[in-house]
Amino acid sequence: MHIRVKTCQQRTPKPKWLSRTLPKGGVYRQICETIKNNELATVCQEARCPNQFECYAKGSATFMILGSRCTRNCRFCNVEHARPQPVDHNEPERVAEAVRQMGLRYVVITSVTRDDLDHGGAEIFAETIRAVRRKNQQTLIEVLIPDFQGDEQSLSIVLDAAPDVLNHNVETVARLYSKVRPQAIYQRSLTLLRRVKALKNNMVVKSGIMVGLGESDDELKETFRDIAATGCDILIVGQYLQPSLKHLDVDRYVSPEQFSALGLLAREQGIKAVVAAPLVRSSYKAEELFREVSQRI
């Protein structure tokens, strides 16, 4: 299958399908207050995710732990690259309490990358999983983890805490790693996904990539095939959007129809469940995808 996508010029206005009004109103304001009162950060708000009201309404949210400063400097990401803050060991309990107050059915726990910490902060991931489960026994838990510099023990620490879904984003095609993710390694991310299935063969495994960074159709097909070969169950494919003029330019805008073709292509490579659309992000329809796939593992 060949998918032709027109390359855009720098600073081309965003197409109409990327326009969406951010949420307002009473329920949304109450959720924001809960997050603020517990001194927490959500990716939903930090990234101004256009899907956040839909996710909140469905009882889903994504919390970012281990501070707001990242030890890496990926050129697509708007997270601050600076010396990280000290680890807050009370954070897991605050996340758990916020999940309880918000009545979440599905929670995603992610973090900045902390290459400065032993095991990359895996212990805090594990503590947060356990804390959420103590206070919210019916809540499904997904973790979206960094690559932990390829350390298998770090991955085991997280898996031993028994999340329901293990997510690690490949983000882009192999050729673009040095440009887009200079401190990451394509094969290292694939190895992490493969290890999850080796260590916990019944674990639901998930990944995600962006388009619009300069990848070709053939490279996307190869990447889908590589991800499928790891045993990954779920794939999210979304449009890269430039956070600021300091970040990488958008190379192309992909239409909703072309995203549908990409989703079909990914499924043809062997991935069980795929959501591909311009505004989708890692946690979009997370509970629905989990329930779809978990019945087939």
N, C-alpha and C positions, 0 to 999 in steps of 0.2 A: 504494500500500500504506500503510495507517495502522497504526501500532504503538502501542498504548496502554501506557503505563508509569505505574505508581502512584508519585506523589511521596511521599517519606518525610519524616518530621519530623526535626528536628535531633537528632542523637545516637541515632537509632534503631539498635538492635543490628544488626550485620551479618547478613545472611541466611546460612544454612548453606552455600550453594554457594561462599561466599568463604572458607571455613575450609580451611586446608591446613597440614600440619605441615612446618616447615622442615627441611632435610636435616641428617643427622648421619652419623658413620661414618668409616671409614678413608680411602676415596678422597676424600671431601669434605674431610677434614682435611688430606690431602696437598696438594690443590689450594689450599686457604687458605694453607698454609705457603709454597708457591711464589709466590703473589701477594705475601705479606708479605715474603719474602726479597728480592724484586725491587723493593720499595718502591713498589708500584703500588696503584691503586684500581680496583675493578670496580663497575660499576653493579649487577651481580648481588647483591653483598654490601651495598653502601651503601644500596640501596633495599630490602634484605631481600626480594628477588624470590622469590615462591613457586615459580617454575619453574627456579631455578638448578641444582638437582641433576639435573633432566631434561636441561637444556642441557649441563651439564658431562659427563654420561654420553654425550651425542651428539657430544662434541668441539667445543662452542661456548661462547664466553664474550664478555662485553662489557667493554672497558677504558675508563676515563675519563682522558683526558689533560688537560694544561694546568692542573693544580691542582684544588682542591676548592672554590674560592670563585668565585662568579659575579658578573658586573657587572650582571646583571638581577635582578629580584625578582618572578618569576612567582608568583602566589598559590596555585598548585597544587603547587609543587615544594619538596622538602625540602633542596635544595642551599643551602649557606650563601651569603647575599648580603653581601659584604664586599669590602674592598680585596684584589684578587687577589695571589697569590704570584708571585715572579719566574718566568719561563719556565725550565724545566729541560731543557736541550738534550741531556742524556743519556737522557731518558725514552724516546725512540723505540727505542733499542737495548735498554733494559730490557724494554719491551713485547715486542719481537721475541724476546728470550731466554725470557721467560715463556711465550710461545706455543709455542716449541720444547720447553721442559720439560714443558708440559702436553699436548703432542701434539695441539693443536687443529686440526681440519679447517676450522673456520669461525670467524673472529674479527670482532667488531664494535668499531670504534674511535669513541668519542664524546668530548665535552668539555663543560665548562661554557662559557657564552658569555663571550668575552673582547673586549668592545667597546673595551677600553683598548689593544689591540695593533693594529699595522698589519696589515691584511688579516685581523684577527680570529683570528690563530693558524693561518691556513691552511697556512703553511709547515711547522708542526709536524705537522699532519695528513699532509702530503705526505711528510715525512721518516719518519714512523711507518709509513706504507704501504710505502715503499721498504725500510725496515729489516726489517719483517716478511717481506717477499717475499724478501729476500736469504737469510734463515735458514730460511724455510719456503716453499719454492717451490710446494708443492701446496696450501697453505692459501688458502681463499677469504677475501676481505677486503671487509667492508662498513663504510662510514663513515656515522655519524649526525651530521650537521653542524648548527650554528646558522645563522641567516639571513645572517651576515656583513654586516648592515646594508644588504643589497641590492647589495653590491659584486661586480660580475661578474668582476673579476680574481681575487678571492679564490676564487670558485668554480672558475675555470679552473686555479688552482694545484693544487687538490685533484684535479680531474679529470685533469690532466696526469700525476699519479702513478698513474693507472689502477687505481682500486679496482674491484672486481667489482660492487658495489652502492652507489648514492648514496641515502641516506635523509635526509629532512628532515621532521619532524613538523609538521603543521598544528595539531594539538592540540585545537582546538575550533572552534565555528561563528563566523562573522564578528561577529555581534552581541555575543558575550561577550568579544571580545579586550580591550577596555578594562578589563574586570573581571578576567579570568583572566591575560592576558599584556599588561600595560599598556605595555611597551616594545617590543612586536612589532606587526607590521601584517599583517593577513590577506592582502591582495593581494600583499604583498612575498614571503610564503612561497609563494604560488601561482606568482609570477613565477620564483622560484628553481627550482621543480620544472620549469617550462616551459623554462627556460634549459638545464637539464641535457640534455634531449632535443635542443635546438637545437645544442648544442655537441658532444654524443656521442650520436648517435641510436640506437646499439646498447647504451647503458648501461641496466642494470636500475635503475629508479627506484622508490622506496618512500616511504610516508608513514604517519602514524598519527594517530588522534584518540582522545580520551576521551569517555565519556558519563557523565552524572550531575552535570553542572555547571549545568544549567538550560536546556539546549537543547530545542527542540521537534522533533517528528517531521519536519515540513516543512523545518526548518533543516538537519537531518541529511541529508535527501535532496538538498537544494541543495548542501551541502558535498561530498557524495559526487560529485555531478555536476561541481562545480568542480574537484575533485582529478582526476577522470577526464579532464577536458578538457585538463589539462596534459600528458597522456601517461603519467602515473604508472601503473606496472604492478602494484604490491603495496600493499595497505592493511591496517593492523592497527587493530582497534577493541577497546578495553578499558574496564573500569570505573574511573572516578576514585575513589580512596580517600584520605580526608583524612589527611595525614601527622601533623598535630598540631592542637590547638585554635586555633592561630594561623593556620591555613590555611582556605581556603574550605570551607564545609560541603558535604557530599554532598547534592545535591538529590533524587536518586532512585537506587535500586538496580535494575538491569536483570537480569532472569532469564536463564538460559542459553537458554531457548526464544526469548525476545525478541532475544537476541544473534544467534541463527540467522537470524531474520527480517531483522535489520539487515545481516548478511552478504549475504543474497540481494539486498536492496535495493541495496547498494553494487555488486554484480556487475551488476545490471540497468542501472546507470548507466555501465558500460563498463570497470570495473577488472578486470584479468585474474585476479588472485588475492587473496582476502580471508580473513583469519582474524579472527573476531569472537567473543569469549568473555569472561566476567567477569575472569579473571586473566591474560589475555594481555598481554604487553608488547612493545616494539618489536622485540626480538631473538628472540621466540618462534618456533620452527620456521623460523629464518632460512635455513638451508641448504636445507631442503625446498622452501621458497617460491622461492628463487633458481633451483633446478634446474627446477622446474615452469615458471617464466616464461621463463627464458633460452632454452628450446627453441622459444619462440613469438615471439621478437623477430627 
